[in-house]
Amino acid sequence: MHSEVYVPLRVVAENMGYQIPPFTSISDDQPFYLRGESVDFYVGLYEYTPYAAGIPEFAIPLASLIPKGSNLFQ
């Protein structure tokens, strides 16, 4: 998940002239919501980017979080 979250976050910050600390993982209490076929994570204002960047959100397809060959409904 590192590339789906950190890379776009870093690009937004660097385009505005900021450097951000390394992103290591999604925390246990990371805010998220479900939207269609994805889970959308977001970070708070000033957590990684300045206010002018808005609230960064990152959509991760639900299918990428389920191990191949598994059935969640069995």
Residue pairs with C-beta under 8 A, 6 or more apart in sequence:
1 25
1 26
1 60
2 23
4 58
4 60
5 23
5 26
5 41
5 58
5 60
6 22
6 23
8 56
8 58
9 20
9 23
9 43
9 48
9 49
9 56
9 58
10 20
10 23
12 49
12 53
12 56
13 19
13 20
13 48
13 49
13 50
13 53
16 49
16 50
16 52
16 53
18 49
18 50
20 48
20 49
21 48
23 48
26 41
30 41
30 43
31 41
31 42
31 43
31 44
32 39
32 40
32 41
32 42
33 39
33 40
34 40
34 62
35 59
37 61
37 62
37 63
38 59
38 60
38 61
38 62
39 59
39 60
39 62
39 65
40 57
40 58
40 59
40 60
41 57
41 58
41 60
42 55
42 56
42 57
42 58
43 49
43 55
43 56
44 55
45 51
45 55
48 56
49 56
66 72
